[in-house]
Amino acid sequence: MHEMSLAEGIRGIVQQAAAEGGFARVRSVVLEIGALSTVEVEALRFCFDVVMRDTVADGARMEVVDVPGAGWCMQCSATVPISALYDPCPTCGSYQVQATSGTEMRVRELEVD
Ligand SMILES: [Zn+2]
């Protein structure tokens, strides 16, 4: 499952941050998830709870910040908002749109004790 490896990646980031920051408990993990990423939030939430067991983030809350999608339209020579990866340009209808933001998932911050 794609979300399981994402959750394991988050666990790695959290454990490294805990080792460097010297904290023993993570209360919540704030994630930025782009509208154009293929992350299933509910599936990720489930995997998150599973992989964080017996770590500093056992029982931590997973908070999600939505990042809107945007792309560069070659016809318009402009950045346009798009809601899915292969959506046409909302201005001119062209499919020559290169996604430029909202394609990734990343850890924004950790709330720790
Ligand atoms: Zn366009």
Boltz pocket constraint, residues with backbone or C-beta under 6 A from the ligand:
constraints:
  - pocket:
      binder: B
      contacts: [[A, 73], [A, 74], [A, 75], [A, 76], [A, 77], [A, 80], [A, 89], [A, 90], [A, 91], [A, 92], [A, 93], [A, 94]]
      max_distance: 6.0
